[in-house]
Amino acid sequence: MARQIRKAKKIIYVFCEGESEQEYARFLRTAFSDVAALHIPPPVSSSLFESTKNKFDNEARFRNNAEAIDEIWFFFDTEDHDANQWEKRFKIIKQLRRLRKKPNIRVRLLMTSACIEYWFRLHYEMAAPALHTKADKNHALHWIQQKVPGYKKGDPTSICQIAALWPDAVRNGEKVLIRLTKEGMPSADDKNSDERDAWLHQNSHTFTTVQEAIRFLESLRD
C-alpha cells in the first residue's frame, strides 16, 4: 500500500488594518488550518505597510522567520485619498518579497474599497455601490447591521456568522472584478498581479480582492 505524503502547510503572515479584518482572518485560520498556518499580528490602524516593513527590519521574531514564510498578506481598505500611495507601498512590497530568495515571498493584497463592510455585504448579495464619502461608508455599515443584528466592528461572534458564508462572497467578489475588465482593468493571473493591483489601488472603482486569497487557500486542498 502506497504511503500518503502529507504536504507541508503554507506559512502565511496576515497584517490587518483593523480589528474586523483581524477577526475575519482568524476565521480563515481556523477554517483552513488543515492546509495553512496563518500568523496574525495585532492590527495596525495606520501606516500598515511601513509598520510591517519595520517589523521585519527590527524585530527578530519576524526577521528570523522570513525564510520559512511563503506569503505575506495585507488586509486593508483602499481609500480615494490613498491612491497616490501606490508607488511607496509597492516599493515595500518588493522589499518584502526579497526577504526570501528562490522562491521569493509572495505578497498578496486583500483590498476592499473604503470599508470592510462592503466585503461583508458580498456574503449576502452581489452589489457594487459607490463607496467614496463618509455617508457611503455609514450606509455600508448600517446595511450589515440590519442584516446581522448586533454587528459592530471587531465583534468576533457576528463576524464569524458573516464569514461562514464565504463561498457566496467569493463568487460575488469574482463577479465584481469581471465587470471591471470592461472598465479597463488589466488582466492578471496568480503569479502576475502587480499591474492589476496598481490599477485597482489607484482608481475609484468599487471592488474587493479578498476572494483571491480564499481561492488560494481552497487550492491548497487539491
N, C-alpha and C positions, 0 to 999 in steps of 0.2 A: 504494500500500500504506500503510495507516494506521500511524503511528508508535505504538509501545507506550510508554506513560508509566510510568516506574518510580516507585513510591511511596517516599516518604522513610521511612527506618527510624524506628521509635519509640525514643526515648531514655528508658531506664529505669535508675534508680539502685536497687540492691538492697542493703539494710542487713541484715546477718545477725547472729544472736545467737551462733553458734558456727562452728567450722571445718567441721562436717558440712554445715550449711546453705550455707556458702560454696562447698564443693566441688559440691554439687548445683546451685547457681546457676551455677557455671562450666560445668557440663554443659549447662544450658539455654542459656547464652550461645552455646556452640558449635552446639548443635542448631538454634537458631532465629536464627542470625547473618544469615540472608537477609532477615529482616523486622524485627529489633530489635537495638539496641545496648545490651547490659546492662553497666552500670558497677558493679563490686562492690568497695567499700572493704573493708579488713580487718575481720574480725568484732569485735564488742564483746560481752563476756560479761555485762556488767551495764549497767543504765540505757540500754538500746538507744534508746528514744525520746528521752530527754534528750540523749544524746550526739549523736544525729543532728541535733536542733534546734541544738545548739551548733555543729556543723559549718557549717550554713547561716548561722548568726548571725556566726561569727567567722572562717571560712576562705574566702578569696577564690576558691579553686578550686571550691568548692561554690556560694557566693553568686553569683558572676558567671555561672554556668551555669544558674541557676534558670529563666530564660526559655526555655531550649531543652529543659528536661526535660518529658516527657509524663507519666511516672508515677514515683512513689516506692514501693518495696516494703519492708515489714518482714517478715522471715522469722524466726519465733521460736516458742518453745513457750509455751503458756498453762498456768500453774501455778495450783492451787487458791488459793494464798496471794496471787496477783496479781489476784484478782477485784475487789478494791476499788481497783485502779489504773486502771480504765477511764476515769473522768472526766478524770483527769490526762493520760492518753495521748491521749484524744480531743481535748483542748484543743490538744495539739501537732499532731495530725493536721490540725485546722482551720487552724492557723497555717501549716503546710507547704503546704496547698492554695493558700493565698493568695500564695505566692511567685511564682506566675504568674497573670495575670488573663486571662480570656476567651480560652480556657477555663482554669479552674483546673487545677493539677496533680492528677492522680488519685493518691490514696494507697490502696494495696492491701495488705491484711493477709494474709500467708501464715502462718496459725496452725495449730499442731498440738498436740493435748493432750499435755502432760507431757514428751514427748521425741520427737526426730526419728525415732527407730527405729519409732515407730508408723506414720508416713508411709511409711517404707521397707517395713514389713510389707505394706502395701496393694499393693505391687508384685507380691506373690505370692499373696495371698488376701484375701478380704473378711473383716474381723474388727472388732470394737468392744469390746475388753476394758476392764475397769476400769483406769484409769491415775491413781492418786492417791498411792500410797505409794512409798517407795524400792524395796520389793520388786517392785511393779508395773513400775517402770522397769527394774530389773535383768532381769526376765523378758522385757521387750521387747528389751533389748539382747542377751540370750542367744538369743532366737528368731532374730534376724538373724544372729548369729554361727554358729548351726547351719546356717542356710540359705546363708550366704555365708562360708565359711571364710576366715579372715584379716581379716574386717571389724573395724575399730576406728574410733573417732570421728575424723573428719577425713582418713581414708585415701582418696586420690584413686582408686586402682585399684578398690577394692571398691565405692565409691560410684558410680563410672561404670558398673560392672557392674549395680548395682541400678537406676540411673536409666535405663538403656537400656530398661527395661520400663515406662516411664512411662505408656503407653496403658492398661495394666491398672490402675495406681494411680489414674489419673484416673477411670476408671469406678467403681472401688470407693469412692473418696472421695465421689463423687456419690451413691452408694447410701447411704452413712452419713448425709449431710445430708438426703436424702429421708426417711429414717427419723425424723430429729429433728423434722420438721414435726409428727409425731404427738405429740411431747413439748411442743409449744407454740412451736417456733422460728418467728419471723416470716419471712414470705416476703421475697425480695429479688431485684432484677434487677441487671444490671451497673452501673447508674448510681445505685442507691439501696440500699446495703447497710449503712448505719450502724446501724439498729435491729437487724438480724440479727447484725451483728458484735458489738454490745454484749451481746446475749443470749448468744452463744457464749462471749464473753470472761468473762462474769460467772457462768456456770453451770458445772456439773461434768461435763457430758456428754463422752463421747469423740468426737472429730471432727477433721477437717482441712479447710482451705480452699486448700491448695496447688494442688489441681487446677484451681481457677478461674483462677489466673494462667497455667497451661499452656493452658487452653482459650482464654484471651485471645490468647496467642502463636499458637495454631493459627488463630484467626480472622483474624489479620493476613495470612494466605496466601490468603484468599478473594478 
